[in-house]
Structure formats: C-alpha cells, structure tokens
C-alpha cells in the first residue's frame, strides 16, 4: 500500500470508518432489540406473577368466607302469666333462644325495646340491664353461664322475667348477637307492635279480682293443737292432719327463700324466734332445683344438704315440724330432674327415717304439666321411693304453679298419707283459685297451702289486704295449714324481714316488713 497515492489512502480510510460505524450501529440495534425482548419478558413474567398473586389472594378470601361459621339464632318471648296491681299490669315472660344454624353458638346476648313505662320486677337465669336513651328504653339480657353455649338445634331453658307497665306494650322485637368461633353476627326481628288478647289464664285471674271482707275468727275446735310441740308421725284423716295421738293438727309456718342464696336464716335462734314470737310450728326448707346455684344446676350439693340437715336438727330440737321442699320452678315439668329427685328423696327419707316431724314436698310448682300424664306418674314414682323408708306425710304440687288442685278430684295417688298443694299470692290469685280449692275440699281432697303471700305473684307489688283477708277467712274456717313466703331480707314485698335489717333472729316489729308484721299478727292469734 505504500505505493498508493495519498488521496487513495484517504478514501480507503474513510470507507473503513464507514464500515465500522455501520457495524457498530447494527450491533447496537441487535443489543437494544435483545434487551427490549428481555425487559418485555421480565415485565410479562412480573405481570403473570402479580396475576398469580391476585388469583391466590382471591382464592384465600373465598376460602375464608366459606370457613366462617355463621349461625341463625331466633328468639321467642312468651307471656305465661299476667295480673294487675296498684294500676300496673304485670306480665311474666319466658324467653327461648333457638340455634337454627349448623354450628354451635359459643355465647350470645339479646337486647329488646320495651315500653317507656316498663320496669323490671324480677328475673331468673339471666342478668338484665336497662338502657334508657331519651325515653327509648331497651333491656339488655345476658344469659347465665350454663345457657350461653347453644349447640346446633338447641334451645335455652328456664330464662324468664317479670315486668310491670302502665301501657299495653308487647314484647317481640329484638336484636340478638351471637359469637361463633370468634365471628360475631347480629340479627334483628323488628315488626310493628300488634295488640294481643290476654291469655285465658291471665283473663281468668283478672276477672276473679274482687275485695271480700274477712271473718278473722279462728275455728277454735281446729286451733286447739296449733302451737303444741310436734307429737308423733303426722297422718291424713279426711281433709285434716292428725298427729300420733289422734289429735287434729294445723300447721302454720314460714318458708325459707332459696337455701343457696339465703342460708344465714337456717339457724336455731331464727326458728326459736318464729316459734315463740309468731306461733310458728313448721319450717319449710326450700331447695331450688333448676335456678343457677340450685341443686341441679351448679349448686354445692353437699353444702345444700348440710343446710337441710341443720334445719331438720334445729326444728327437731325446738319441737317443730319441718318440710323438705324440692323447689321446682323454672324447670316447670317435675320429670326434668326426676332422676335427681329420686336420688335426693331416697337419701333424705332414709336419713330421717326416725324423725316423726319431717314432711316431704316433692314438687313445688309444676307448670304446663298435665296432672294425669306427667305430675301424677312422677309423684307415684317419688312417693314409692320415699315409702321404702318411711310413712311420713308427703305434699304433691299441682299444675299451674300449684293452683289447679281440682284436677286431682277422682284421680288421687294410691297413697293415704299424701296432701295436695295450693299456692296463692293474694294480689293475683283470688276467688277463682279459692273456688278450685273449695271444690277439691268438698270432694274430700286434703289440701295444704305450702306457699303463700299477700302481695302479687311476682313476690312484689303492693299488699292486697282485702284479698288476703278473704283467703285467711277461708283457711281459718276450713282449718287449712299454710306456709308464708319468705324468711329473708330480700328487697321485695313478700320478704318477711326488712331489706335493711341484718339481724338473723329476735326481730322486733320494726325489723319486720309490712308483710312480716301481717303474718306475725295472723299466726300469733
């Protein structure tokens, strides 16, 4: 090339430069194209990955929704009793909550509107608080522990309350909150208020209300043995009670409140005070069954039986009779705890086989239970168990809170030493219940009033002195034994001791409630 001219060399150099430049451009295009494909692939891969994540997330959420265990709980309010007192309408409600779902409810609570004049008088197997928001009143009900959990298809048992009001508000609407494996669901049942007719039972009670002047004179021929010490095994003779010496005995006494809640009144000096100051010759020991803390529902059975033992001992030392009361209430049907009753009375009757002063009351207040098909068969079985050990007097409750004693006519137990129970609260049960009792007595049915008071059936409200006088005029005329409710200082009208009084014996008249003073005066005549 050394022989080439200078111009030729310049041309060749320029051509080489152009070729190098073209090659560089081509290489850059290829590299750029490859990088673009790679970036595009990467972007596509990331997009696919994000899509997979979205799909995965949606799938997890869907699974989560499927795993939620929602339940369908429904509530029903049932008015089971109604009465009037001092211008107020009292209604007793039963609340039933049913789990219609496929999963168990771990806990629940319910709130429901009530009328602006509604007041809570009493509740059982639940706690109720009141929320008043500018006149919009709601009750918030939380069940007792044993009713909190509801298996699929299960229903609550024994939840109830009594309210008073001056208007015609009917319960029915509610909001219920359930918890299922940490998930919460609130369901509502809201409807217009619909007027309801008063139930036949309530109508009967209200239509029977009237005032009746009392003949307070006792039947002296029947009173001769009222205040004597217990004397031998008691037996039924016609409609009377006779002692081991053949003397007619009329029992007048006092019932404890639930032993689980007022155990302090089971003491020697309390019984002595009632005997010496009031003329009481019998004590009733109320062993609640279904209410929480009672014998069949979380109660300390051995502790409760020890209270029975103490009560029997004190009464025996004081020459008094004593009733061991199987106090069914919210359980309604006595067969609900029949096995426990059989075991309990087998133990009690064998333990006190040598005690002539012990009486057995085997079902306090049956409800919604037919006499012939439910109460009587239960009573026959429990009575037979007691008869394995003793011929002691037995008291048998009757249907509708021990008011339908006329159902026993022509259908008694095959046992000669049984009496049939009537309960009354003078402010509620009036002439219509007295007529049932009179019909039973006239048919030869021996009747025992194992619980009564002079207020309304809630144990509260005002005292109906006119109705009380009418009742006790009849009881005195017919020589019927009776037990007053209750030996406690509970803040309610039927408690015999004032709520502020903490004395456990030797009560002055000032220590007694109005009800307590009335009964003391009646019994000590």
ABEGO torsion letter per residue (X at the ends): XAABBAAAAAAAAAAAAAAAAAAAAAAAAAAAAAAAAAAAAAAAAAAAAAAAAAAAAAAAAAAAAAABBBBBBBBBBBBABBBBBGGBBBBBBBBBBBBABABBBABBBBBBBBBAABBBABBBGBBBBBBBBGGBBBBBBBBBAAAABBBBGBBBBGBBBBBBBABABBBGBBBBBBBBGGBBBBBBBBBBBBBBBBBAAAAAAAAABBBBBBBABBBAAAAAAAABBBBEBBBBBEABBBBAAGBBBBBBBBBBBBAAABAAABBAAAAAAAAAAAGBABBBBBBBAABBGBAABGBBAAAAAAAAAAAAAAAAAAGBBBBBBBBBBAAGBAAAAAAAAAAAAAAAAAAAAABAABBBBABABBBGBBAAAAAAAAAAAAAAAAAAABABBBBBBBBGGGABAAAABGABBBBAABBBBBBBBAAABBAAAAAAAAAAAAAGBBBBBABBBABBAAGBEBBBAAAAAAAAAAAAAAGBBBBBOBBBABBBAABABBAABABABGBBAAABBAAAAAAAAAAAX
